[in-house]
Amino acid sequence: MRQKIWDFGHFKTNIAFRDEHGNELTYGQLEDEGNKLAEVLGRRRLVFVLCSNSIGSAFGYAAFLNNHIVPVMLNGHLEEELLNSLMEVYKPPYLWVEDDRLSQFNSMKCVYKLYGYSLLKTDYDSEYPLYDNLALLLTTSGSTGSPKFVRQSYGNILANTKSIVEYLNLSAIERPITTLPMNYTYGLSIINTHLYVGATILLTDKGLMQKDFWEFFKRENATSFGGVPYTYEMLDKLRFYKMDLPSLNTMTQAGGKITTELHKKFADYAKEKNKNFVVMYGQCEATARMGYLPVEKASEKMGSMGIAIPGGVFRLIDSDGQEISQPDMAGELVYEGANVTLGYAEKGEDLILEDERKGILYTGDVAKFDEDGYYYIVGRMKRFLKIYGNRVNLDEMERLIKGGYDVEVACAGIDDHMYIFLTNEANADAIKTFASAKTGLNPAAFTIKIIDEIPKNDSGKTQYKGLERYYE
């Protein structure tokens, strides 16, 4: 018998999920109804889950994972054409779908219904064999309709869950509110860790810019939320620091490097209000988290993503593969730990593959550490341009511009030419001069493009692929 991720029976009377309409589900109900759902499926198999931050979606995910059904976590608003394409590649025998979307699947038979979701039987008459330790499939943060998924094991999820619970000191009294989609590794890790300790998860699809979100937050006394850099940029514009949120205890940040200026603002706010601000580092390929900055270091180590999580190890390697032992020298960040996932799947035949990474992940991130052993991300291995023979870090350029001008910006391009994308032309000429001065390169190497909005995925990460059409 495989080990279950969660012991729902231990928290039977605790409320697991509560939504903005007052609906709720106890851990006891989660266990009982989950067992019934598993019985309908009959055995271990693949299910496509069209996710939303709702009780039905969260219940289905938890029921599948704890009963060794393999969920494929997808954006609930994924376009029909993209979904059909994924289904052709993986041939799932079942879908778990929000009732509002049922008209799209008229040809499929509904075999189970609960909490606004339905289990639909597809027409595929054969199933791909599943590796015994395969727990779930999750898209990498940059993909939507791509057939490329990260294969996470039960051991990966359990190891990462226990580690996060330890360093965030989580318990059953927590009341996290959802600010990220369930099909995003960071959003899912918040659900995983809080179910592990018997906490109440407050579910809403409302965004930070909506009044309803904050009304729900205050009414239910939310204690924590998580956000990507874009989340914190929005909170900064909302004058978040002036909000009266007595129940808020912890803010976590991951999903990319936050600017040093924003880090300082939120660290100062947390210190003044006696709250916790925790900067973290992770990738879907490592289940969720690999590093964190301890609360007490939030102000001292500005711009750092911290140290390895409990049970994990960081090291840096140079371009020759040799380990870097001196502080302040940049190299590729390598992580080792039980949360390093099995590898990728790009087709149905890959679902039988075993562990290809053996606990070691070459992150593709360029980092350095200081004399105290705290790590700082300085860019991506592939987010560089060669301009007139000079290597320019696009991520660093974005951070410099954001810090100097408080604008929404994306930097991309081709060798010998950088495109700086802005949504407002007010500072365009100054930013071009600024970029030239910072790099010491001729202004002719830079082109400013004013566009309506910077393309982002549903977790707030910039989609650089969507900017390529602007290149001249």
N, C-alpha and C positions, 0 to 999 in steps of 0.2 A: 504493500500500500504506500503510495507516494505521500510525502509530508504535505500538510495543508499550510498555506501561507498564514491564515488567520484562525484563531480559536474563537469563533463567534459565540459559542455556548458559554464562554467565560464571562461575557458581558450581556447576557440575555435581555435584561430589562433596560439597558442603556439605549438611547436613541442613536442610531447609526447615521441616518440621513434626515434632513429636514429642509423643505423648500420654502420659497417666499409666499406660497399659498397656504401654508400651515400644514401641509401633508408631511407625514413622518413615517419612519420605518425603524423598528427596534432591531437589535442584533439577533434576538430570538426569531423574529419574523424573517430576517435576512437568511438565517440558517435553514429554517423550515421551508420557506418558499424556494430557496436556492436548491435544496435537495429535490423538490418537485420538478423544477425546471430541468435539472440534470437527468431525472428519470425519463422525461419526455424525449430527451436526446438519446438516451439509451446507452451510449458509450462515448469514449473519448473521440472527439472529432473537431473539425474547424468550423468556427462561426464568425461571420463578418458582423461587427458591431458598429452601427452608425451612431456615433456618440453625440450627446448633449449633456450639459450640466443639469441633469434632472434625475429624479429618483429612479425612474425606469432604466435609464442608461447605466447609472452607477450600480443598481441592483444586479442587472444582467452581467456586467463586468465581474463583480465580486463573486456571483454565483458560478459563473463559468470557470474563473481562475481557481476557486477553492474546490471545485469538483473535477478538476483536471480536463476540462474542455478548453480548447485553445482559441482565445479570442483574437481577432485581427481588428485593431482599434483604428477606426476611420472617422474623418470629419463628417458629422451628420449632415452637412450641407454640400457634400461632395457632388459634383455635377454627375448627372445620370450617365453620360457618355464615359466619363472616367471610371465610374463605379462598374459599369458593364465590362469595361476593358480589364479591370482588376479581377472581376469574377471569372472571365474567360481564362485568365492566367492561373488562378488558384482553385477554381471550381469548388467553392465552399458549399457543403450540403445544406447549410442554414444561414439565415440572416436574422439579426436582432434589430428591429426597426421601429422608430417612433410612429405611432398610429397616424399622425398627421401626414406621413409620407406613403401610406399604404396604397394609395391609388396608382402609384408608380409600379407596383408589383402585382397587378391584377391576376397574372397567370400563376402566382405561387399560392400554395395552401398554407393558411394560418393554423398552427398546431398548438399554440399556447399564447395567452394574453395576460398581461399584468402591468400595473403602474404606468399605463399609457404607452407601452411597448408591445410588440408582437414578434413571435418567433415564426419565421416563414421557411417552409421547405422549398429548396430550389429544385431545378429539373436535372441537375447533374447526377448521372447514374454511377459514377466512380469517384473515389476519394484518394487523394495522395497520402501515402503512409507518413506518419508523424514520428519524429525522434522522441524517445520516451521522456526526456527532460525538457522538451520544448514547452514553454509556458504560455507565451503570447508573442504576437508580431506587432511591431510599432514602426511607423514611418520615421525616417530621420527628419530633423526639424525643417529641412529645406524642401521636402517633397510633399506633394499632395496626391496627384493621381499616378505617381511613379510606382512601378511594381517592386521597387527595392524596399525591403523591410529589414529591421534589426530583429534578430532572433534572440529573445530573452528566455533564460531558463528559470525554473523554480528556485534553484540555489542562488542565481543572480539577484532575483527580487527579494528573497528573504535576507540575504547578506546586506544588501543596500538599505533595506527597510530597517533592520536592526541598528545599523550604523547611524542612520539619520536620526532615529529615535533617541539614540545615545547622545549625540552631540547637540541636538536641540532640546534634550531633556523633556520629551513629550510625555503626556499622561492623559487619562480619560477626561480631565477637566477642560481640555482644549476644545475650541469651537472655530475651526478654520472656515473661511468663506472662499468660495471658488472665484478666482480671477483669471484662470487659464483653462484652456480646453482639455478634456479628459484624454483626447487622442495625442496629446503632447506629453513627452516624457516627464517634464517638470510638474505639470498638472496632475499626472497620474501618480507620481511619487508622493504628492501631498495626500492623495486618497489612500494609497497603500500604507503610509506610516501612521495615519490617524485611525484607520481601521484596526491596525495592530495593537493600539493602546486603548481601544474602546471609546474613542472620542466621538463627538457629534459634528458631522460635516454639513455645513450650510451650503446648499446647492442653488446657484442662480446662473442664468445665461446673460443677465444684465451686465453692462459694462461700467467701468469706473466713471464715465462721463454722464451716467444716467442717475437721476435723483432717486429712482426706485432702488438702486443698488445700495446707496447709503442709508436709506430708510430701513431696508432689510438688515443691513449691518448693525445699525443701532438697536433695532427692535429685538434682534436675537443675540445681542451682546457678543459679536464676533471677537475672537481673541487674536487672530492672525490672518495674514494673507501673503501670497507670493507674487512676485512680478519680475518680468524681464526688463531690460533697460528702458524700453519704450513705455512700459507701465509707469516707471518712476519719472520719466519725462512728462507724462500726462499729469501725474499727481503734483508735480512741481508747478505746472501751469494752473492747476485747480486750487492753488494756495492751500494744499493739504495740511501744512503746518499749523494753520489756524483752526482746523476742525476740532470739535470737541468729541473725542473718541475714548472715553474712560476705560472701556473693556479691552481695547487693543493692547496686546502685550508684545507681539513679535511680528516683524516684517522681514521676509527673506527675499533675496535677489539672486537670480541666476539667468541663464539663457543668453550670455554675452557679457562683455565688460562694460560696466557703467562708467561714465566719466568721473574723474577725480572730483570735479566740482559738485556733481550730484551726490556722490558718495559722502562728501563732507556735509552737505546740507542734511541728509537723512541721518547720518551718524550724530551730528550735533543735535538734531531734533530728538532722536532716541535718548541721548544722554540727558537732555534737559527735561524730557517728559518721563524718564525712568522706564523706557521701553527697550526692546532688543532689536537691533538692525544687524542681520546676518547675511553677508555676501558669500555666495557659494559658487562652485564651478562644477560643471558636469557635461556629459554628452549622453545621448540615447545609447551609444555603443558601450557605455559603462553603466547601463540600467537607468541611472539618473545622476547621482552625485559622486564626485571624486575628491573635491576639496571644499573647505569652508574657512572663513575667517572668524575665529572665536569672538564673541560679543565684546569682551574686554579689550580687544585689539582694534575695534571698528574705527576709532579715531586715530590711533597711533600709526596703523599700517594702511593709510589712505591709498586706494588704488590697487591694493593687493587682493587676490582671491584666497589667500591663506595657506593652509597646510593640508596634507592628505587626511581624508576622513579616517576614523578608527578602522583598522584592518587593511588600510591601503598604503601604498608607497609611491612617491614621486621620484623621478630622476630626469636629468636632462642629458641629451646626447648631441654632439656636434655633427657637422656634415659628413664626417668620416665614421660616424657610429660610435665614437669614443665618449665615455661618460665625462660630463663637466663637473669639476669639484670646486671651482672658484666662484664666489658670489659675483653678481652683476654681469655674468656672461650669458648671452642668449643662445638657446638651443631648442631642439624639439622636445616637448614634454612627453614623457613616457610614464604610464601609470600601470601598477600591478595590484590586483585585488580580486576577491571572489565575485565581485559585481561586474567584472568585464564579461560582456555578452558572448554568445556562441559564434557570431558572425552574421553575415547577411543572407537573405533569401531574395532571389530575383525571379524565381519561377516555382511552380508547384513541386517540382522534383527536388528542390532544395530543402523541403521541410523535413526530410529524413536525415539531413546532415548533422554530424555531431559537433563537438566543440572545436572550432578552428583556431581560436585565439589563445587558448591555454592560460587565461588569466593575465595576459599582457596586451595593453592597448597603446599603439603609437597614435597620439591624439591629433597630430597635424597642427597643433598650436605651438607657436614660438613663445617661450617664457624665459624668465631669469629668476633667481632667488637672491634675497639679501643676506647679510651676514648673520641674521637670526634664523634663516631657513624658511622665510615666508616667500611665497611665489607670486609673481606678477606676469600676467599674460601681456605680450607685446604685439601679437599679431598672428595671422594664419600663415602656414607654409605657402599656401597658394594665393594669398591676398597681397601680392607684391607686383609692382611693375618695374621694368627696367627703363628708365628715362635718361636718354643721352649717356648711357653707361652707368647710371646711378640707380641703386636699388631703393625703391620708395615703398614704404609700408602704407597701404591704403587704409587700414584700420586706424593707424596712428594719426593719419591725416584727418580722418573723420573726427576723431576725438579732439584734436587741436582746434579744428574749425568750430565744433560744438562748444568747446570751452571758451573760445574767444568771441563768439557771436550769438550764442543761444538760438541757433536755427536748426531746422530739420534738414539733414544733409546725408547724401550717400556719395562715396567716391568709388569709381570704377574706371575701366578703360582698357587700352591695349598698350603694348610697349611703345615708348616715346610719346604717349599722349594720355593724360589723365582727364576724365570727365568728372566735374563736380556738379552734382544734381541738387538743386534747391527748390523749395516750394514758394519762395518769395524773392523778388529781385531787389529788395531794398538794399542789401549789402553786397550785391553780386561783384561789383568792381573791387571793393575793399577785400573781399574773400579771395579773389584771384591774386591780388597783390600780396596778401597774407601767405597764400600757398607758395608763391614764388619765393618770398623772403624766407620762409621756414625751410624750404628744401634747397635754396640757393640755385634754383633752376630758372631758365628763361621763362617769362610769362607765356610765351608761345606754346609751352608744353601743356598748358591748362585750358580747358574749355568749360565755361559755366553753362549749364542747361537748366532752364526754369521749367518745371513740370507741375501738374496739378497736385499729384501726391506721390510719395515714395512708395513703390510696391512692397507690401509686407504680407507674410503668411499669417495664419490665424493665431500664431503665438507671438506676433509682433516683430519677427525677424525680417530684416530687409531681404528682398528677393532680387539679387543682383542680375540674375538671368533676364529679368523683365526690363532691365535698363539697356540691354545690348542693342535694342532697335533704335536707340537714339544716337549711336555712334555714327560718325560721318565717314 
